Amino acid sequence: MLFRYKKSFEKIAMGLLSFMPKERELKKLQQTMHIYEENPDWQLYLWKKGEDFVGLLGVEVAEDQFVIHHISVNPSHRGEGIGHDMIEKIQQIMQDREMVATKETEAFLTKCPSKKGEL
């Protein structure tokens, strides 16, 4: 299940975000978290499986599209379809907006079915 980020999830979110290659350094990680906390167009979501948060999804929302900036799954839960489930759920939340990838997320998103538009 996808949960909207709140400050009490900060350590968990930073841990999941650190699995992304460009987010490994603490200073970069803190800068990224600051963007999600300060800019209302940047939204962070966490995926909960059982009692644990095992995935993270970060999007930038515009009027007609949303950009997937970050997608991360705990390595011990990879291969379970969590990434695909998160993409499917965010497409439902974003309704008719077009999903757009970044260089970092494009390879994964091309494997996911897109509800509207092309990547």
Beta strands, then each sheet from edge to edge (+ up, - down):
strand 1: 2-4
strand 2: 42-49
strand 3: 52-61
strand 4: 65-73
strand 5: 98-101
sheet 1: 1+ 2- 3+ 4- 5-
end
